[in-house]
Amino acid sequence: MEVDVLTNRLRNIKQSYITTNNQGLKERLFSENKNIFKRINEIFTVAEQLNKTSKFEKFSFSNLLIEKTKRALNENKFESNLFFP
């Protein structure tokens, strides 16, 4: 699933950001982190729209997608201070 891949990439970016001293690499990692965060937000928006059209289903793909994207976004927000020391 794309959300899992993006979440893992965010974790790898954070780890690389911590361990590198190369300013150019840090700038690229920061930019990539921002782009991935935007993509996860887009997926979340699509999942919410799908969920609105299928309100009658208690368990659905859109509900799962909403939960996964919420967790990914919250994890990224929680650790966002990494990029702003």
Biopython code that builds the backbone (N, CA, C, O; Angstrom):
import numpy as np
from Bio.PDB.StructureBuilder import StructureBuilder

atoms = [
    (1, "MET", "N", (0.844, -1.173, 0.000)),
    (1, "MET", "CA", (0.000, 0.000, 0.000)),
    (1, "MET", "C", (0.892, 1.240, 0.000)),
    (1, "MET", "O", (1.927, 1.279, 0.666)),
    (2, "GLU", "N", (0.480, 2.226, -0.743)),
    (2, "GLU", "CA", (1.287, 3.439, -0.906)),
    (2, "GLU", "C", (1.536, 4.153, 0.417)),
    (2, "GLU", "O", (2.628, 4.675, 0.639)),
    (3, "VAL", "N", (0.552, 4.183, 1.285)),
    (3, "VAL", "CA", (0.717, 4.881, 2.565)),
    (3, "VAL", "C", (1.825, 4.240, 3.388)),
    (3, "VAL", "O", (2.607, 4.943, 4.028)),
    (4, "ASP", "N", (1.900, 2.920, 3.379)),
    (4, "ASP", "CA", (2.962, 2.232, 4.120)),
    (4, "ASP", "C", (4.339, 2.583, 3.565)),
    (4, "ASP", "O", (5.277, 2.837, 4.321)),
    (5, "VAL", "N", (4.452, 2.594, 2.251)),
    (5, "VAL", "CA", (5.732, 2.925, 1.613)),
    (5, "VAL", "C", (6.129, 4.360, 1.953)),
    (5, "VAL", "O", (7.284, 4.625, 2.286)),
    (6, "LEU", "N", (5.180, 5.274, 1.869)),
    (6, "LEU", "CA", (5.473, 6.675, 2.177)),
    (6, "LEU", "C", (5.841, 6.862, 3.648)),
    (6, "LEU", "O", (6.743, 7.637, 3.970)),
    (7, "THR", "N", (5.152, 6.161, 4.531)),
    (7, "THR", "CA", (5.461, 6.254, 5.961)),
    (7, "THR", "C", (6.864, 5.738, 6.245)),
    (7, "THR", "O", (7.612, 6.349, 7.009)),
    (8, "ASN", "N", (7.218, 4.621, 5.634)),
    (8, "ASN", "CA", (8.577, 4.093, 5.816)),
    (8, "ASN", "C", (9.619, 5.050, 5.252)),
    (8, "ASN", "O", (10.687, 5.223, 5.840)),
    (9, "ARG", "N", (9.319, 5.668, 4.127)),
    (9, "ARG", "CA", (10.260, 6.633, 3.550)),
    (9, "ARG", "C", (10.437, 7.831, 4.483)),
    (9, "ARG", "O", (11.550, 8.331, 4.643)),
    (10, "LEU", "N", (9.357, 8.290, 5.095)),
    (10, "LEU", "CA", (9.472, 9.397, 6.051)),
    (10, "LEU", "C", (10.388, 9.028, 7.212)),
    (10, "LEU", "O", (11.196, 9.842, 7.660)),
    (11, "ARG", "N", (10.255, 7.808, 7.690)),
    (11, "ARG", "CA", (11.133, 7.355, 8.781)),
    (11, "ARG", "C", (12.591, 7.331, 8.333)),
    (11, "ARG", "O", (13.481, 7.745, 9.076)),
    (12, "ASN", "N", (12.831, 6.845, 7.115)),
    (12, "ASN", "CA", (14.197, 6.805, 6.588)),
    (12, "ASN", "C", (14.766, 8.209, 6.392)),
    (12, "ASN", "O", (15.945, 8.449, 6.652)),
    (13, "ILE", "N", (13.936, 9.118, 5.940)),
    (13, "ILE", "CA", (14.373, 10.504, 5.762)),
    (13, "ILE", "C", (14.797, 11.094, 7.101)),
    (13, "ILE", "O", (15.841, 11.740, 7.199)),
    (14, "LYS", "N", (13.995, 10.874, 8.119)),
    (14, "LYS", "CA", (14.317, 11.412, 9.445)),
    (14, "LYS", "C", (15.630, 10.850, 9.970)),
    (14, "LYS", "O", (16.440, 11.577, 10.544)),
    (15, "GLN", "N", (15.832, 9.559, 9.770)),
    (15, "GLN", "CA", (17.072, 8.929, 10.222)),
    (15, "GLN", "C", (18.271, 9.494, 9.463)),
    (15, "GLN", "O", (19.309, 9.781, 10.060)),
    (16, "SER", "N", (18.129, 9.650, 8.160)),
    (16, "SER", "CA", (19.216, 10.205, 7.351)),
    (16, "SER", "C", (19.501, 11.651, 7.734)),
    (16, "SER", "O", (20.656, 12.076, 7.772)),
    (17, "TYR", "N", (18.451, 12.399, 8.014)),
    (17, "TYR", "CA", (18.601, 13.801, 8.395)),
    (17, "TYR", "C", (19.410, 13.927, 9.684)),
    (17, "TYR", "O", (20.245, 14.821, 9.822)),
    (18, "ILE", "N", (19.153, 13.027, 10.615)),
    (18, "ILE", "CA", (19.862, 13.053, 11.899)),
    (18, "ILE", "C", (21.339, 12.733, 11.710)),
    (18, "ILE", "O", (22.196, 13.349, 12.345)),
    (19, "THR", "N", (21.636, 11.781, 10.847)),
    (19, "THR", "CA", (23.004, 11.262, 10.765)),
    (19, "THR", "C", (23.909, 11.999, 9.784)),
    (19, "THR", "O", (25.121, 11.785, 9.801)),
    (20, "THR", "N", (23.359, 12.861, 8.929)),
    (20, "THR", "CA", (24.213, 13.517, 7.934)),
    (20, "THR", "C", (24.646, 14.907, 8.388)),
    (20, "THR", "O", (23.956, 15.580, 9.152)),
    (21, "ASN", "N", (25.801, 15.307, 7.896)),
    (21, "ASN", "CA", (26.290, 16.662, 8.130)),
    (21, "ASN", "C", (26.270, 17.482, 6.843)),
    (21, "ASN", "O", (26.580, 18.673, 6.858)),
    (22, "ASN", "N", (25.908, 16.850, 5.740)),
    (22, "ASN", "CA", (25.890, 17.496, 4.434)),
    (22, "ASN", "C", (24.661, 18.400, 4.325)),
    (22, "ASN", "O", (23.527, 17.920, 4.336)),
    (23, "GLN", "N", (24.893, 19.702, 4.220)),
    (23, "GLN", "CA", (23.793, 20.665, 4.189)),
    (23, "GLN", "C", (22.922, 20.494, 2.943)),
    (23, "GLN", "O", (21.701, 20.632, 3.021)),
    (24, "GLY", "N", (23.535, 20.197, 1.800)),
    (24, "GLY", "CA", (22.766, 19.984, 0.575)),
    (24, "GLY", "C", (21.824, 18.796, 0.695)),
    (24, "GLY", "O", (20.674, 18.854, 0.260)),
    (25, "LEU", "N", (22.322, 17.720, 1.287)),
    (25, "LEU", "CA", (21.488, 16.540, 1.499)),
    (25, "LEU", "C", (20.353, 16.857, 2.464)),
    (25, "LEU", "O", (19.222, 16.418, 2.254)),
    (26, "LYS", "N", (20.641, 17.610, 3.512)),
    (26, "LYS", "CA", (19.591, 17.980, 4.472)),
    (26, "LYS", "C", (18.479, 18.773, 3.790)),
    (26, "LYS", "O", (17.299, 18.573, 4.078)),
    (27, "GLU", "N", (18.864, 19.673, 2.883)),
    (27, "GLU", "CA", (17.858, 20.457, 2.160)),
    (27, "GLU", "C", (16.998, 19.562, 1.273)),
    (27, "GLU", "O", (15.781, 19.734, 1.211)),
    (28, "ARG", "N", (17.629, 18.602, 0.583)),
    (28, "ARG", "CA", (16.865, 17.672, -0.264)),
    (28, "ARG", "C", (15.944, 16.795, 0.578)),
    (28, "ARG", "O", (14.803, 16.540, 0.192)),
    (29, "LEU", "N", (16.434, 16.336, 1.721)),
    (29, "LEU", "CA", (15.608, 15.508, 2.603)),
    (29, "LEU", "C", (14.417, 16.300, 3.125)),
    (29, "LEU", "O", (13.305, 15.778, 3.203)),
    (30, "PHE", "N", (14.648, 17.556, 3.482)),
    (30, "PHE", "CA", (13.565, 18.409, 3.962)),
    (30, "PHE", "C", (12.506, 18.584, 2.881)),
    (30, "PHE", "O", (11.308, 18.501, 3.154)),
    (31, "SER", "N", (12.958, 18.828, 1.643)),
    (31, "SER", "CA", (12.041, 19.001, 0.521)),
    (31, "SER", "C", (11.257, 17.719, 0.247)),
    (31, "SER", "O", (10.045, 17.762, 0.032)),
    (32, "GLU", "N", (11.942, 16.589, 0.254)),
    (32, "GLU", "CA", (11.267, 15.308, 0.019)),
    (32, "GLU", "C", (10.259, 15.018, 1.125)),
    (32, "GLU", "O", (9.167, 14.518, 0.856)),
    (33, "ASN", "N", (10.621, 15.329, 2.364)),
    (33, "ASN", "CA", (9.709, 15.132, 3.489)),
    (33, "ASN", "C", (8.426, 15.939, 3.283)),
    (33, "ASN", "O", (7.326, 15.441, 3.520)),
    (34, "LYS", "N", (8.577, 17.173, 2.844)),
    (34, "LYS", "CA", (7.427, 18.041, 2.608)),
    (34, "LYS", "C", (6.543, 17.482, 1.496)),
    (34, "LYS", "O", (5.318, 17.481, 1.619)),
    (35, "ASN", "N", (7.159, 17.006, 0.409)),
    (35, "ASN", "CA", (6.391, 16.447, -0.708)),
    (35, "ASN", "C", (5.643, 15.179, -0.310)),
    (35, "ASN", "O", (4.495, 14.985, -0.709)),
    (36, "ILE", "N", (6.277, 14.329, 0.463)),
    (36, "ILE", "CA", (5.622, 13.095, 0.912)),
    (36, "ILE", "C", (4.464, 13.426, 1.844)),
    (36, "ILE", "O", (3.402, 12.809, 1.760)),
    (37, "PHE", "N", (4.663, 14.391, 2.726)),
    (37, "PHE", "CA", (3.596, 14.810, 3.634)),
    (37, "PHE", "C", (2.391, 15.320, 2.839)),
    (37, "PHE", "O", (1.246, 15.025, 3.184)),
    (38, "LYS", "N", (2.652, 16.085, 1.774)),
    (38, "LYS", "CA", (1.564, 16.560, 0.914)),
    (38, "LYS", "C", (0.829, 15.390, 0.271)),
    (38, "LYS", "O", (-0.400, 15.389, 0.202)),
    (39, "ARG", "N", (1.579, 14.389, -0.203)),
    (39, "ARG", "CA", (0.959, 13.228, -0.856)),
    (39, "ARG", "C", (0.077, 12.464, 0.126)),
    (39, "ARG", "O", (-1.022, 12.036, -0.230)),
    (40, "ILE", "N", (0.546, 12.293, 1.345)),
    (40, "ILE", "CA", (-0.269, 11.599, 2.346)),
    (40, "ILE", "C", (-1.533, 12.402, 2.636)),
    (40, "ILE", "O", (-2.601, 11.820, 2.825)),
    (41, "ASN", "N", (-1.430, 13.718, 2.672)),
    (41, "ASN", "CA", (-2.623, 14.561, 2.843)),
    (41, "ASN", "C", (-3.602, 14.380, 1.691)),
    (41, "ASN", "O", (-4.813, 14.334, 1.908)),
    (42, "GLU", "N", (-3.088, 14.276, 0.469)),
    (42, "GLU", "CA", (-3.950, 14.044, -0.694)),
    (42, "GLU", "C", (-4.678, 12.711, -0.568)),
    (42, "GLU", "O", (-5.878, 12.629, -0.829)),
    (43, "ILE", "N", (-3.966, 11.686, -0.174)),
    (43, "ILE", "CA", (-4.574, 10.364, -0.003)),
    (43, "ILE", "C", (-5.647, 10.423, 1.073)),
    (43, "ILE", "O", (-6.713, 9.826, 0.923)),
    (44, "PHE", "N", (-5.374, 11.134, 2.152)),
    (44, "PHE", "CA", (-6.342, 11.291, 3.240)),
    (44, "PHE", "C", (-7.615, 11.969, 2.728)),
    (44, "PHE", "O", (-8.721, 11.546, 3.065)),
    (45, "THR", "N", (-7.464, 13.006, 1.926)),
    (45, "THR", "CA", (-8.618, 13.719, 1.374)),
    (45, "THR", "C", (-9.454, 12.807, 0.480)),
    (45, "THR", "O", (-10.683, 12.813, 0.558)),
    (46, "VAL", "N", (-8.794, 12.033, -0.360)),
    (46, "VAL", "CA", (-9.508, 11.092, -1.231)),
    (46, "VAL", "C", (-10.234, 10.044, -0.391)),
    (46, "VAL", "O", (-11.378, 9.696, -0.682)),
    (47, "ALA", "N", (-9.578, 9.546, 0.638)),
    (47, "ALA", "CA", (-10.198, 8.538, 1.506)),
    (47, "ALA", "C", (-11.430, 9.102, 2.202)),
    (47, "ALA", "O", (-12.435, 8.406, 2.345)),
    (48, "GLU", "N", (-11.360, 10.355, 2.636)),
    (48, "GLU", "CA", (-12.530, 10.975, 3.265)),
    (48, "GLU", "C", (-13.683, 11.095, 2.277)),
    (48, "GLU", "O", (-14.835, 10.858, 2.639)),
    (49, "GLN", "N", (-13.386, 11.459, 1.037)),
    (49, "GLN", "CA", (-14.433, 11.558, 0.019)),
    (49, "GLN", "C", (-15.064, 10.195, -0.255)),
    (49, "GLN", "O", (-16.284, 10.085, -0.382)),
    (50, "LEU", "N", (-14.237, 9.165, -0.345)),
    (50, "LEU", "CA", (-14.761, 7.810, -0.535)),
    (50, "LEU", "C", (-15.628, 7.392, 0.644)),
    (50, "LEU", "O", (-16.661, 6.745, 0.473)),
    (51, "ASN", "N", (-15.200, 7.765, 1.825)),
    (51, "ASN", "CA", (-15.936, 7.394, 3.029)),
    (51, "ASN", "C", (-17.304, 8.077, 3.070)),
    (51, "ASN", "O", (-18.274, 7.487, 3.544)),
    (52, "LYS", "N", (-17.385, 9.290, 2.587)),
    (52, "LYS", "CA", (-18.663, 10.008, 2.564)),
    (52, "LYS", "C", (-19.668, 9.326, 1.642)),
    (52, "LYS", "O", (-20.872, 9.350, 1.900)),
    (53, "THR", "N", (-19.172, 8.720, 0.571)),
    (53, "THR", "CA", (-20.081, 8.064, -0.367)),
    (53, "THR", "C", (-20.504, 6.678, 0.111)),
    (53, "THR", "O", (-21.498, 6.136, -0.371)),
    (54, "SER", "N", (-19.767, 6.106, 1.045)),
    (54, "SER", "CA", (-20.108, 4.763, 1.539)),
    (54, "SER", "C", (-20.309, 4.780, 3.051)),
    (54, "SER", "O", (-19.661, 4.028, 3.780)),
    (55, "LYS", "N", (-21.200, 5.634, 3.511)),
    (55, "LYS", "CA", (-21.437, 5.798, 4.949)),
    (55, "LYS", "C", (-22.054, 4.563, 5.595)),
    (55, "LYS", "O", (-21.951, 4.385, 6.809)),
    (56, "PHE", "N", (-22.684, 3.721, 4.813)),
    (56, "PHE", "CA", (-23.419, 2.597, 5.375)),
    (56, "PHE", "C", (-22.526, 1.431, 5.776)),
    (56, "PHE", "O", (-22.947, 0.558, 6.535)),
    (57, "GLU", "N", (-21.312, 1.413, 5.278)),
    (57, "GLU", "CA", (-20.393, 0.326, 5.604)),
    (57, "GLU", "C", (-19.572, 0.697, 6.829)),
    (57, "GLU", "O", (-18.907, 1.733, 6.852)),
    (58, "LYS", "N", (-19.622, -0.147, 7.835)),
    (58, "LYS", "CA", (-18.869, 0.122, 9.053)),
    (58, "LYS", "C", (-17.376, -0.136, 8.837)),
    (58, "LYS", "O", (-16.531, 0.626, 9.308)),
    (59, "PHE", "N", (-17.068, -1.206, 8.128)),
    (59, "PHE", "CA", (-15.681, -1.552, 7.829)),
    (59, "PHE", "C", (-15.499, -1.496, 6.318)),
    (59, "PHE", "O", (-16.121, -2.258, 5.578)),
    (60, "SER", "N", (-14.658, -0.604, 5.879)),
    (60, "SER", "CA", (-14.442, -0.468, 4.442)),
    (60, "SER", "C", (-12.998, -0.067, 4.172)),
    (60, "SER", "O", (-12.246, 0.295, 5.077)),
    (61, "PHE", "N", (-12.644, -0.143, 2.914)),
    (61, "PHE", "CA", (-11.300, 0.249, 2.498)),
    (61, "PHE", "C", (-11.042, 1.717, 2.824)),
    (61, "PHE", "O", (-9.951, 2.075, 3.265)),
    (62, "SER", "N", (-12.040, 2.558, 2.609)),
    (62, "SER", "CA", (-11.848, 3.990, 2.863)),
    (62, "SER", "C", (-11.626, 4.266, 4.349)),
    (62, "SER", "O", (-10.835, 5.140, 4.703)),
    (63, "ASN", "N", (-12.317, 3.528, 5.221)),
    (63, "ASN", "CA", (-12.088, 3.699, 6.663)),
    (63, "ASN", "C", (-10.675, 3.281, 7.051)),
    (63, "ASN", "O", (-10.018, 3.949, 7.850)),
    (64, "LEU", "N", (-10.220, 2.186, 6.488)),
    (64, "LEU", "CA", (-8.852, 1.733, 6.750)),
    (64, "LEU", "C", (-7.841, 2.761, 6.248)),
    (64, "LEU", "O", (-6.865, 3.072, 6.931)),
    (65, "LEU", "N", (-8.085, 3.278, 5.060)),
    (65, "LEU", "CA", (-7.187, 4.270, 4.482)),
    (65, "LEU", "C", (-7.157, 5.550, 5.319)),
    (65, "LEU", "O", (-6.095, 6.141, 5.511)),
    (66, "ILE", "N", (-8.299, 5.971, 5.809)),
    (66, "ILE", "CA", (-8.353, 7.153, 6.677)),
    (66, "ILE", "C", (-7.531, 6.917, 7.932)),
    (66, "ILE", "O", (-6.752, 7.780, 8.337)),
    (67, "GLU", "N", (-7.696, 5.767, 8.544)),
    (67, "GLU", "CA", (-6.956, 5.461, 9.773)),
    (67, "GLU", "C", (-5.449, 5.425, 9.525)),
    (67, "GLU", "O", (-4.678, 5.975, 10.311)),
    (68, "LYS", "N", (-5.032, 4.787, 8.447)),
    (68, "LYS", "CA", (-3.597, 4.689, 8.142)),
    (68, "LYS", "C", (-2.999, 6.067, 7.854)),
    (68, "LYS", "O", (-1.900, 6.379, 8.312)),
    (69, "THR", "N", (-3.724, 6.887, 7.095)),
    (69, "THR", "CA", (-3.190, 8.212, 6.779)),
    (69, "THR", "C", (-3.180, 9.113, 8.008)),
    (69, "THR", "O", (-2.256, 9.907, 8.179)),
    (70, "LYS", "N", (-4.189, 9.004, 8.864)),
    (70, "LYS", "CA", (-4.187, 9.785, 10.109)),
    (70, "LYS", "C", (-2.968, 9.445, 10.957)),
    (70, "LYS", "O", (-2.303, 10.332, 11.493)),
    (71, "ARG", "N", (-2.686, 8.169, 11.071)),
    (71, "ARG", "CA", (-1.526, 7.746, 11.861)),
    (71, "ARG", "C", (-0.227, 8.262, 11.260)),
    (71, "ARG", "O", (0.657, 8.724, 11.982)),
    (72, "ALA", "N", (-0.111, 8.183, 9.936)),
    (72, "ALA", "CA", (1.107, 8.662, 9.267)),
    (72, "ALA", "C", (1.267, 10.168, 9.445)),
    (72, "ALA", "O", (2.367, 10.651, 9.713)),
    (73, "LEU", "N", (0.175, 10.905, 9.296)),
    (73, "LEU", "CA", (0.238, 12.357, 9.456)),
    (73, "LEU", "C", (0.566, 12.740, 10.894)),
    (73, "LEU", "O", (1.365, 13.646, 11.130)),
    (74, "ASN", "N", (-0.044, 12.059, 11.848)),
    (74, "ASN", "CA", (0.232, 12.351, 13.256)),
    (74, "ASN", "C", (1.668, 12.030, 13.620)),
    (74, "ASN", "O", (2.303, 12.778, 14.364)),
    (75, "GLU", "N", (2.181, 10.935, 13.108)),
    (75, "GLU", "CA", (3.571, 10.568, 13.380)),
    (75, "GLU", "C", (4.509, 11.627, 12.820)),
    (75, "GLU", "O", (5.487, 12.008, 13.463)),
    (76, "ASN", "N", (4.204, 12.095, 11.626)),
    (76, "ASN", "CA", (5.058, 13.108, 11.008)),
    (76, "ASN", "C", (4.950, 14.438, 11.750)),
    (76, "ASN", "O", (5.959, 15.123, 11.918)),
    (77, "LYS", "N", (3.758, 14.819, 12.197)),
    (77, "LYS", "CA", (3.594, 16.055, 12.959)),
    (77, "LYS", "C", (4.312, 15.963, 14.293)),
    (77, "LYS", "O", (4.945, 16.923, 14.734)),
    (78, "PHE", "N", (4.212, 14.812, 14.931)),
    (78, "PHE", "CA", (4.832, 14.608, 16.237)),
    (78, "PHE", "C", (6.343, 14.756, 16.152)),
    (78, "PHE", "O", (6.974, 15.281, 17.069)),
    (79, "GLU", "N", (6.922, 14.292, 15.048)),
    (79, "GLU", "CA", (8.372, 14.328, 14.900)),
    (79, "GLU", "C", (8.838, 15.494, 14.030)),
    (79, "GLU", "O", (10.006, 15.537, 13.642)),
    (80, "SER", "N", (7.956, 16.431, 13.717)),
    (80, "SER", "CA", (8.334, 17.523, 12.822)),
    (80, "SER", "C", (9.374, 18.444, 13.436)),
    (80, "SER", "O", (10.068, 19.156, 12.711)),
    (81, "ASN", "N", (9.496, 18.443, 14.751)),
    (81, "ASN", "CA", (10.500, 19.293, 15.385)),
    (81, "ASN", "C", (11.913, 18.848, 15.028)),
    (81, "ASN", "O", (12.871, 19.576, 15.288)),
    (82, "LEU", "N", (12.057, 17.679, 14.444)),
    (82, "LEU", "CA", (13.357, 17.204, 13.973)),
    (82, "LEU", "C", (13.935, 18.178, 12.955)),
    (82, "LEU", "O", (15.140, 18.433, 12.948)),
    (83, "PHE", "N", (13.075, 18.724, 12.092)),
    (83, "PHE", "CA", (13.535, 19.614, 11.041)),
    (83, "PHE", "C", (13.646, 21.060, 11.505)),
    (83, "PHE", "O", (14.197, 21.898, 10.791)),
    (84, "PHE", "N", (13.138, 21.357, 12.673)),
    (84, "PHE", "CA", (13.214, 22.713, 13.213)),
    (84, "PHE", "C", (13.766, 22.682, 14.628)),
    (84, "PHE", "O", (13.020, 22.864, 15.591)),
    (85, "PRO", "N", (15.079, 22.452, 14.764)),
    (85, "PRO", "CA", (15.660, 22.341, 16.109)),
    (85, "PRO", "C", (15.658, 23.644, 16.872)),
    (85, "PRO", "O", (16.116, 23.692, 18.013)),
]
sb = StructureBuilder()
sb.init_structure("model")
sb.init_model(0)
sb.init_chain("A")
sb.init_seg("    ")
for serial, (resi, resn, name, xyz) in enumerate(atoms, 1):
    if name == "N":
        sb.init_residue(resn, " ", resi, " ")
    sb.init_atom(name, np.array(xyz, "f"), 0.0, 1.0, " ", f" {name:<3s}", serial, name[0])
structure = sb.get_structure()
